Amino acid sequence: MKLIIGLGNPGKEYEKTRHNVGFMVLDEIVRTRGLEWQAEQKFNALIAGGEGVFLAKPQSFMNESGDSVSKLANFYRIALDDLTVIHDDVDLEFGKTRLKKGMGSGGHHGVDSVIEKLGSKNFWRLKVGIGRPGPGIFDVESWVLQKLDDAQLREIVKRTNSVFN
C-alpha cells in the first residue's frame, strides 16, 4: 500500500497559491484518472484512490499537516518507504521537481510537522519548485501565498505529470 500526500492550505483564499502546489498536483492526478475526493473526518483529510494507492490532502493548515499524515500512515499501516509527500520548494527553480528521501525540512513548516508527528524524516518527498521572490524581496511568506497565473499552473501540471506517468 502506498500513500501520497499533497501539502497545502484548505479554503478558497489559498487555491492556486504557490504554497498549494501539493494539492494542485494531486487534484490533477485525481482529475486525469477519473477519481473523486471523499472527506474523511477521522483523518481530517480528503482521500481518493484505493487498490494499493491512496492520495490525501490534509484539511488542517499547512503547519499542522503532520497530524493527518500520521493518522493516515498509522491507520493504513504505511511503511515510510511507501509514503510520498508533495510540497512546494522556494529553493528550486520554478517548475523543477526533485524526489528525495530522508532529508530535513529545509525550513518548510508543513514538512516540519510531518517529520515531528511521524518521528522520522525517512520518507519520500517530491519537491516542486516555486522559485524565490525577486532580488530585494525577502518576504517568503507573502511570496508563497501569491496566486499562480494560468500559464504557471499549466507548467506545474506538465512538469509534475511526468513524475507520475
Order of alpha helices (4+ residues) and beta strands (2+ residues): beta-alpha-beta-beta-beta-alpha-beta-beta-alpha-beta-alpha-alpha
